Amino acid sequence: MTDLVAVAHGTADPRGIRVVHDLVREMARQAPGVAISLGFVDLNLPALPELMRRVVADSNEAVVVPLLLSSGYHVYVDVAAEVDRYPGQVHAAAALGPDPVLADILADRLGDLSRVDHVVLAAAGSSDPRALLDCSETARMLSRRIDRPVQVGYLSGVGERLPAVLARTPGRVAVATYLLAPGFFEKLIHRHARGHLISPPLGADPRLAALALRRFTCISTGRVDPRSTRQTIVPGVSGSLSRTPPVVPHISRASLPA
């Protein structure tokens, strides 16, 4: 049996940690036959390398599923390192985005847009241009979904920053929060976009859990996801994720509270 190792970014905000745990619990609820663990690439424990050592010792094969909205440093460097460390045993799925499911959730979080002319997709950002391409594709999907122009404003990294995008966007503007959970970047969005309609983060939506499980299934069965805009295997990725601080326990199905 192939184990699923979900990996999230990590946050010092307890609200964000609760959302990640709730999402993994929802994944476990939807796939009761799959052994699921949760690790982090930053700020929280268990760090991915430590978790992978335990999982590989207990299981012959595992798929790392990034609970990340685009493929940047953590996918191409952190996750890839774990795949390289355990060749033939550890495999990597693509990040959750871009995918039409995310556009659907974003549209639902935005709600009534009858008085909105433009939407700005507020994304965490990355130093990797491939992550920016992923966010741009999500913006295109959301634009088609809500029938309004959507631009991307970043909170960090190399892309155009959110305040600058908001300043040059005419008319009535709403901000779509393209984050998994509350935390540092969510607070930045509210600081920069004060006075605008701001949607909540994606949260532990059952559709997001189903998407993560679809990423896992396609890798574990060797299939390509026909509904995705990309192959679910990230080209060149071999897997890894690291770092530490505030204690969050190892999550497996056995340790997930009801």
C-alpha positions as CSV (number, residue, x, y, z in Angstrom):
1,M,0.0,0.0,0.0
2,T,1.3,3.5,-0.9
3,D,1.3,6.1,1.8
4,L,0.3,9.7,1.2
5,V,2.5,12.3,2.8
6,A,0.8,15.7,2.7
7,V,3.2,18.6,3.1
8,A,2.2,22.2,3.9
9,H,4.2,25.4,4.3
10,G,3.7,25.9,8.0
11,T,2.7,29.0,9.9
12,A,3.1,30.6,13.3
13,D,-0.6,31.4,13.3
14,P,-2.6,28.7,15.2
15,R,-5.6,29.4,13.0
16,G,-3.6,28.4,10.0
17,I,-2.4,25.2,11.6
18,R,-6.0,24.3,12.5
19,V,-7.0,24.7,8.8
20,V,-4.2,22.5,7.6
21,H,-5.1,19.8,10.2
22,D,-8.7,20.1,9.3
23,L,-7.9,19.6,5.6
24,V,-5.9,16.5,6.3
25,R,-8.7,15.2,8.4
26,E,-11.1,15.7,5.5
27,M,-8.7,13.9,3.2
28,A,-8.6,11.0,5.7
29,R,-12.4,11.0,5.9
30,Q,-12.7,10.8,2.1
31,A,-10.0,8.1,1.7
32,P,-10.3,5.9,4.8
33,G,-8.1,3.2,3.2
34,V,-5.1,5.5,2.7
35,A,-2.4,6.0,5.3
36,I,-1.9,9.8,5.5
37,S,0.8,11.8,7.3
38,L,1.4,15.5,7.5
39,G,4.7,17.3,7.4
40,F,5.9,20.9,6.9
41,V,8.6,22.7,4.8
42,D,8.9,25.6,7.3
43,L,8.1,26.8,10.8
44,N,6.3,23.7,12.1
45,L,7.1,20.1,13.0
46,P,7.5,17.4,11.8
47,A,9.8,18.8,9.1
48,L,9.6,16.8,5.9
49,P,13.0,15.1,5.9
50,E,12.4,13.7,9.4
51,L,8.8,12.6,8.5
52,M,10.0,10.9,5.3
53,R,12.6,8.9,7.3
54,R,9.8,7.5,9.5
55,V,7.4,6.9,6.6
56,V,10.0,5.1,4.5
57,A,11.0,3.0,7.4
58,D,7.4,1.9,7.9
59,S,6.3,1.7,4.3
60,N,7.7,0.5,1.0
61,E,6.4,3.4,-1.0
62,A,5.0,7.0,-0.5
63,V,3.7,9.9,-2.6
64,V,4.4,13.4,-1.4
65,V,1.4,15.7,-2.1
66,P,2.2,19.4,-1.7
67,L,-0.7,21.3,0.0
68,L,0.7,24.3,-1.9
69,L,-1.1,26.4,-4.5
70,S,1.7,26.7,-7.0
71,S,5.0,24.9,-7.8
72,G,8.0,27.0,-6.6
73,Y,11.0,26.6,-4.4
74,H,9.4,24.1,-2.0
75,V,8.3,21.8,-4.7
76,Y,11.3,22.0,-7.0
77,V,13.9,22.0,-4.2
78,D,12.4,20.7,-0.9
79,V,10.1,18.1,-2.2
80,A,12.5,17.1,-5.0
81,A,15.2,16.4,-2.4
82,E,13.1,13.7,-0.7
83,V,12.4,11.9,-4.0
84,D,16.1,12.0,-4.8
85,R,16.9,10.7,-1.3
86,Y,14.6,7.6,-1.7
87,P,14.7,6.7,-5.4
88,G,11.9,4.3,-6.4
89,Q,10.2,4.6,-3.0
90,V,9.2,8.3,-2.7
91,H,7.3,10.0,-5.6
92,A,6.0,13.6,-5.9
93,A,2.7,14.9,-7.1
94,A,2.3,18.4,-8.4
95,A,1.1,21.3,-6.3
96,L,-2.6,21.8,-6.0
97,G,-2.7,24.7,-8.5
98,P,-3.5,25.6,-11.1
99,D,-6.7,23.6,-11.3
100,P,-10.3,24.5,-12.1
101,V,-11.3,23.3,-8.6
102,L,-9.4,26.2,-7.1
103,A,-11.1,28.7,-9.4
104,D,-14.5,27.3,-8.2
105,I,-13.6,27.7,-4.5
106,L,-12.2,31.2,-5.1
107,A,-15.4,32.2,-6.8
108,D,-17.5,30.8,-4.0
109,R,-15.4,32.6,-1.4
110,L,-15.8,35.9,-3.3
111,G,-19.6,35.6,-3.3
112,D,-21.8,38.2,-4.9
113,L,-19.8,40.2,-7.5
114,S,-22.7,42.2,-9.0
115,R,-21.1,45.4,-7.8
116,V,-17.6,44.5,-8.7
117,D,-15.8,45.4,-11.9
118,H,-12.4,43.8,-11.4
119,V,-10.9,41.1,-9.2
120,V,-7.3,41.0,-8.0
121,L,-5.9,37.6,-7.0
122,A,-3.7,38.1,-4.0
123,A,-1.0,35.4,-3.9
124,A,1.9,34.8,-1.5
125,G,4.5,35.0,-4.3
126,S,7.7,33.2,-5.1
127,S,11.2,33.8,-6.4
128,D,10.6,31.0,-8.9
129,P,9.0,32.3,-12.2
130,R,7.2,28.9,-12.7
131,A,5.2,29.7,-9.6
132,L,4.1,33.0,-11.1
133,L,3.0,31.2,-14.2
134,D,0.9,28.9,-12.1
135,C,-0.8,31.9,-10.4
136,S,-1.4,33.6,-13.8
137,E,-3.1,30.4,-15.0
138,T,-5.3,30.4,-11.9
139,A,-6.2,34.0,-12.6
140,R,-7.2,33.1,-16.1
141,M,-9.4,30.2,-14.8
142,L,-11.0,32.5,-12.2
143,S,-11.7,35.2,-14.8
144,R,-13.5,32.7,-17.0
145,R,-15.4,31.4,-14.0
146,I,-16.6,34.8,-12.8
147,D,-16.7,36.6,-16.1
148,R,-14.6,39.5,-14.9
149,P,-11.0,40.6,-15.4
150,V,-8.6,39.1,-12.9
151,Q,-5.0,40.3,-12.3
152,V,-2.5,38.9,-9.8
153,G,-0.9,40.9,-7.0
154,Y,1.9,39.3,-5.0
155,L,2.9,39.7,-1.4
156,S,6.5,38.6,-1.8
157,G,8.9,37.3,-4.4
158,V,9.5,38.7,-7.9
159,G,6.0,39.4,-9.1
160,E,4.2,42.8,-9.1
161,R,3.2,43.6,-5.5
162,L,-0.5,43.7,-4.4
163,P,-0.5,47.5,-3.5
164,A,0.8,48.4,-7.0
165,V,-1.8,46.2,-8.7
166,L,-4.6,47.6,-6.6
167,A,-3.5,51.2,-7.3
168,R,-3.6,50.8,-11.1
169,T,-6.8,48.7,-11.2
170,P,-9.9,50.9,-12.1
171,G,-13.4,50.6,-10.9
172,R,-14.8,48.6,-8.1
173,V,-12.3,46.0,-7.0
174,A,-12.5,42.8,-5.0
175,V,-9.6,40.8,-3.7
176,A,-9.5,37.1,-4.0
177,T,-7.3,35.6,-1.2
178,Y,-5.3,32.9,-2.9
179,L,-4.0,31.4,0.3
180,L,-4.8,28.0,1.9
181,A,-5.2,29.3,5.5
182,P,-5.0,32.4,7.7
183,G,-1.5,33.6,8.7
184,F,1.1,36.3,8.0
185,F,0.2,36.8,4.3
186,E,-3.5,37.0,5.0
187,K,-2.8,39.9,7.5
188,L,-0.8,41.6,4.8
189,I,-3.7,41.3,2.4
190,H,-6.0,43.0,4.8
191,R,-3.4,45.7,5.5
192,H,-2.8,46.5,1.8
193,A,-6.4,46.1,0.6
194,R,-8.3,47.9,3.3
195,G,-11.6,49.2,2.0
196,H,-11.9,46.5,-0.6
197,L,-14.1,43.4,-0.5
198,I,-11.6,40.6,0.6
199,S,-12.5,37.0,0.4
200,P,-11.4,34.5,3.1
201,P,-8.7,31.9,2.4
202,L,-9.6,28.7,0.7
203,G,-9.8,26.8,4.0
204,A,-10.4,23.1,4.6
205,D,-12.9,22.8,1.7
206,P,-13.9,19.2,0.9
207,R,-13.2,20.0,-2.8
208,L,-9.6,20.9,-1.9
209,A,-9.2,17.6,0.0
210,A,-10.6,15.7,-3.0
211,L,-8.2,17.5,-5.3
212,A,-5.2,16.5,-3.1
213,L,-6.4,12.9,-3.2
214,R,-6.7,13.1,-6.9
215,R,-3.1,14.3,-7.2
216,F,-2.1,11.3,-5.0
217,T,-4.2,8.7,-6.9
218,C,-2.8,9.8,-10.3
219,I,0.8,9.3,-9.1
220,S,0.1,6.1,-7.2
221,T,-1.6,4.5,-10.2
222,G,0.6,6.1,-12.9
223,R,-2.3,7.9,-14.5
224,V,-2.5,11.5,-15.9
225,D,-5.3,13.6,-14.6
226,P,-7.4,14.6,-17.6
227,R,-9.1,17.4,-15.7
228,S,-5.8,19.1,-14.7
229,T,-4.1,21.8,-16.8
230,R,-0.8,20.1,-16.2
231,Q,0.7,16.7,-15.7
232,T,0.4,15.7,-12.0
233,I,4.0,14.8,-11.9
234,V,6.1,17.9,-11.9
235,P,8.9,17.6,-14.5
236,G,12.3,17.3,-12.9
237,V,10.9,16.9,-9.4
238,S,12.3,14.2,-7.1
239,G,11.0,15.4,-3.7
240,S,12.0,17.1,-0.3
241,L,10.8,19.5,2.4
242,S,12.5,20.8,5.5
243,R,12.8,23.1,8.5
244,T,11.4,23.3,12.1
245,P,10.1,25.4,15.2
246,P,6.6,25.4,16.9
247,V,5.5,21.8,17.7
248,V,2.8,20.3,15.6
249,P,2.5,16.6,16.1
250,H,2.9,14.0,13.4
251,I,-0.5,13.4,11.8
252,S,-1.6,10.0,10.6
253,R,-5.1,8.7,10.4
254,A,-4.6,7.1,13.8
255,S,-3.7,10.5,15.4
256,L,-6.4,12.5,13.7
257,P,-9.1,13.4,16.3
258,A,-12.7,12.7,15.4
